[in-house]
Every structure is written in structure tokens, then in C-alpha cells.
Amino acid sequence: MARAALAFLAYLLLAIATTWPLTRGLGEDVPWDLGDPLLVMWILSWDCEQILGILGGDFARITSFFDANIFYPVPLTLAYSEHMIAQAVQILPVYAISGNPILSYNLLFLSTWVLSGLGMYLLVRELTGSEMAAFVAGLMYGFAPYRLPQSGHLHVLSSQWMPFVLFGLRRYFVTRQRRPLAGATLALVLQSLSSGYYLLLFSPIAATFAMWEIGSRHLWRDRRMWRDLTLAGVCATIAIVPFLLPYAALRGQWNAVREISEVMLYSADLYSYATAFGDQRIWGDVLRMFPKPEGELFPGLLPIVLALVGLVVARSTARIIPARSQASRRWLTWLLVAVTAGHAVAAILAVTLRRVTIDAGWFVLRISDADQMLLRSGAAFGLLLIISPGARARVSGFLRDRGFFVICLVAVLWLSLGPEPQAFGRPLRLASPYLLLYDHVPGFDGLRVPARLAMLSVLMLTVLAGFGAAAIARMRGGTAALIVVSGLFLLEATHRPFILNAMPPVRDLVPPEARVYPPQRAPAVYREMARQAEDSVLLELPLGQPDYDLRAMYYSTIHWRPIVNGYSGFFPARYASLTKTLSEIPRHAEESLEAIRASGATHAIVHEGAYFDGEGQTTTALLRRAGAVELFREGSDVLLDLSLTPFSALSTTAGLERLMPSLEQSGEAP
């Protein structure tokens, strides 16, 4: 336990160092960019507010938990993205004390690095018995290169509970005590409630791992074990299912699925795994085989090398070739070995090169169909297992040791290629298991980015690297070699200085400030909005531009009034038309004012400085002359009351006919 605590401390210090200078502004700076992190801060704040309200006796919040305050008046808006209830529970005490979404988010962000390392440390130590190998594996999982390009996606980074699940299951089967199983069940619930991606794919992997342990230990008839596992499964289901019901209801209300073309766009290409993140040390400028959205998946050279070492040093000593007394079948065994290996290599060539032509002079061999090669290799391998006891023993030993992780690694890599596997952007003649899941398993058609399953491949690859590190640790000078490997891995996996408060370009508007503020220092216009009636509804202009909508959501945590604005994984059907209508309010005054009235907004904040050529001031003037009352102004931020009768009355053609001449005379009309 003491060594695990030291490993935890080491990972914490490394997390602080590799993300520096984040810790220096822990309550003010946002890691990576001001895009999705602001969405996540709003989600976490909403969750925490609802939980605190429920704990305070306001049980009505249970039924309205998913009716979040964006996209007014649409219900179930929390279900438009990840609910992140597990992360909210994790950070609840900090949020309750500080009320600071930035601080809460940053602590969660750092915890994913540290807990990922600790979980892998415990798992690999359990599998190999080597403390040094466990530390190296924890380092490679907690600081995996894939985490860098995903630094803005907390639900992808929140993969820390997966190794804890496998560790708890392993300890249960080793000790037969229920406490590790309870821990594994809790970790599985936390992982499933942290990310929809991991819920859909890691949950079956965890169940398969349990079956693998049962088969390896020949426990199929152990009734006590089956009772324990059944109870664990029931408890996990009871904890998870209530948070799935709003998504099912949303799917029933409208077809909340991803188009197959969008899923293909964000699927991994085969060569994505040979494409490093552009800002990654060492490989960022060198290994750029096929850049594409979400396609920078190179796991680092050293984890691959250690994983290969882990496979090469498998300790099974069973022979594939039969004994001399079975010499009559020796030739058939060798033939099947050759056919299995040859077709497997051919399948790999067909996948990586798409088409291979070998001209031997008197014949030409063309290889392009990977499915066919895999089927032939599998058939030959099956016959080999039937006729060779040595092959069966060797395969059985491999499966008991590390075969599960190899099989899962191949499966996850294959799934990450999405509904149409491609190499260099062109289709492969390779079957798509993901397409089968997309068509027939509920939930998979709601996932946008199959490439994010790469985090599961990192999990499996790191376990195999742990086996390799254990083999090196047993060698003379192995510990020193692994220390060097750890240092080199950090060089290839990290980026300095760590990016903070990044802003993408903004089209047609003035970019907002590249910073958001904690509630105590937030713009005063939002504190003024908090003083308005609780049934107020806020519209912020401009509307529809993600950077401004995200800020509207983030700062709504100060007043918690419903807002018409919003940004999420899905959007209400009407939001696109509303965005278009309000894109140039002075130029389309009649339609714009009618849309504002129909939105149900009682108040509006106009960020006049967001517009070019005085359009912001003209918009404010138009709203005022239509009957809106200016309540507060700070700099270029203006709060208007839209609830008064004159505004509603003038949102008509007749009213606008009276309004526009006065604007033209004052010079405020375009």
C-alpha cells in the first residue's frame, strides 16, 4: 500500500509538471481551449446544483434533472451531450465549498492523469508481480500521447476507472473475497457514468474479462461465484439504467442519431495509428502519415516496443510440433502452421497496403481481400488446434497469460475504424464490426467519433507493455533500463508549455476575450441578471456562434435563468433557423423581432462589442425603440428587459413600419 501511495504521489507531481503552468492558475485558467471545456464546466455545475438541491430536500429536482437551462423551452437538454454525473459526484465537495466551475474542472482534469496511472499500476502489479513494471505501465497509461489531442474532452480523458475494474475483478478471482468485486462494481458504475463511449464498449469488455478469468480457472460450476457476479451485475444495472432513460426518451421524441457520413468522417483511418499529434515532441513533425479529424492516434514508440517484448517472452513452453510418435502428421502440422501464418501476413499486407501484387514470372499473385485472407488463416488455425495437442497447449497457455489483452487490442483497433474501414482515406476490403453495432445495438448510432475508442486500445497496449517491462525488470540492469525508458517516454508523450485558454478563429464577429472568469470576477451584467425574477428567460446576442453561446452557458451558472442560447452534441431542430434569423438583426428587423418574441425571452444581453461596424449598437437601439427597456450597461454589454407590452406590440409589421423611419432619422438603422 505504501508503494502504491508513492506511485500516486509520483504521478501527481508528473501531472503538475507536464501540464504546467495550469497549476499556477488552477482557479482561473482553462486547460487546452475555450471550447468543449466550457460546455463541460456548465454540465458539471448543473449536475452539482441539482445534487445539492436534492440533498437539501428539493426532491422535485430528481424529475427535472435533465431539463437543463439551455435551448429554452426545449426539455431534456442535458441529454444532448454527456451527463457526466460521475465526475460531478467526484468534484461535489470542491464545488459546494468554492462555487468555482474552473477550479472544479481543473481538479477533475488533473485527477484523470493521476488516477489513470494509479489504476494501471495496481492492475499490472497484480498481473506481473513487478513494482517497477507496474510503475512504467501506469506512466504510459496515465500520460499516453493520445491524451494530448483529447485534452479538451474530459469525457474521453475520464478513462481512469477501467484499470480499476479489471484490477478488482482479478483480485476477486485470486482471493475469492467480495470486497474487490464490490470495488470493481463501483469502478464500473463510475466508468459507465463518465462516458457514453466507455459505457457501450468497456462494459462488455469487463464482462468478457470476468468470463476469461472463469474459463482460465475452470470455475464454471462455482455457484457462490455466480451469485456474487449476478448481484454485482444487478447493482451496476440499477445504478446505470436511470441515467439512460432520458436518452431513450430523447430518441423517442426525435431521431437523435448520427448520420453514417458523419460517423465515417470521425472514424480512425488505418494510418491514423501512424500519425502523431502535431505538437507532440519528437514525432509531431516526423510521423504525419494521414492527418484527419480525430485521427492523430500514434501511441508512442516505447509502449509498442515494450508490448512486443511482452509478447515475445510469453512463458508457455508447449510445443506446436507433435512428438516423434506422431511423425505421420508432422508434415500436415507444418503445412497448417505455414498456411495460418502466410494468410495472416497476407491479410496484414492487404490492410496496410490495400493491394499487393507479386510477379513470380510464371504466375502473378494479387492480394487485396483481407476478409478472405483472414477466413483462410482462421480455418487453417482451427485445423491446427484439432490435430496438434502441442498447439492447443501453447494457445491455452497464451490465452491464460496475456491473450485476452491481445484479442481485445485487435478488436478495439478494428472497431475504431468505424463503419467503413479505410487506409489513406480509401475503402478497404475488410468487414466492419462497427457497422453491425451501428445498425443493431442501441446507442452506437448516437456516437459521433469511433476514433475515440483508441483510448481502449491504449489500455490494452499498456497492459501488454507492462508484461514487457516485467520481463526487462527481471534482467540484469533492467531497473536502470526502465528508468531510462520512462524518461524517454515522457519526452515523446508530452508538450511544453501546456496549452491554456486557446481560442479558435471566429468568423464574421469580433473574437471574445481569450479567457473566462470565475463567478467572483465575472462580468457584472450576469450578476445583474441574477437579480431579475426567477421566471426570467435570457437571450444573448450574438446567438448561434459557438464561442459566444458557450460563454452564455458558462456564465449562466451565475444566475441559472433559462437561456435561449445553447451548444451541445445535438441541437434542437429550430435552433438553426433561429440562428439564421438573428444573424443580422438590423437588416431583417421584422423577422428578427418576431423571432425574439416567439423565443419566449423576457430579457436580452447584447454584446455590442462582438459586432463589426456598429451593428451591436444598432441592434440595441432597434430593441429599445421596439419597446425594450435598458436595465444595465457595463462597457459594451447591455441588459434589456423584453417583457414589457410595448416590445410585444411593436413586434408586428405595423409596429415596424412606425419604428424603421425613426431609426433611419437617428442614423441607427443600417
Order of alpha helices (4+ residues) and beta strands (2+ residues): alpha-alpha-alpha-alpha-alpha-alpha-alpha-alpha-alpha-alpha-alpha-alpha-alpha-alpha-alpha-beta-beta-alpha-alpha-alpha-beta-beta-alpha-alpha-alpha-alpha-beta-alpha-alpha-alpha-beta-alpha-beta-beta-alpha-alpha
